[in-house]
Amino acid sequence: MMSGAKTQIVLLVICFSFTAVAGALDYDSNDFAVEVVDYNEGSGVGTDWLTGEPFNDPCSALGRPTLETTGDDWYIPVGENVPVVPVYPAFRAFEIGLSF
């Protein structure tokens, strides 16, 4: 078992590591799609349950993947930003999900 001082040092190192990673979120827009060449809508297109808008906007696939979405209006107000969980699909019609 580690002593209190060693535990604090380990926690500080972990915090600094996360801070360094958070700073690494800078990106070059050229790393992502910039134009839709062709779009053929398939069957079974779902809808955004808050607005009823269909998930069929091909432009939502352009640019950096979504890192934040809006609240669900049950637990979090719609106007409040919340982080996207990478294992969930896109939450809103104007987003594309982020996957690893």
Stockholm file with secondary structure:
# STOCKHOLM 1.0

chainA/1-100         MMSGAKTQIVLLVICFSFTAVAGALDYDSNDFAVEVVDYNEGSGVGTDWLTGEPFNDPCSALGRPTLETTGDDWYIPVGENVPVVPVYPAFRAFEIGLSF
#=GR chainA/1-100 SS CCCHHHHHHHHHHHHHHHHHHHHTTCCCGGGSCCCCCCCCCCSCCCBCTTTCCBSCCGGGGSSSCCCEEECCSSSSCTTSEEECCTTSCCSSTTCCCCCC
#=GC SS_cons         CCCHHHHHHHHHHHHHHHHHHHHTTCCCGGGSCCCCCCCCCCSCCCBCTTTCCBSCCGGGGSSSCCCEEECCSSSSCTTSEEECCTTSCCSSTTCCCCCC
//
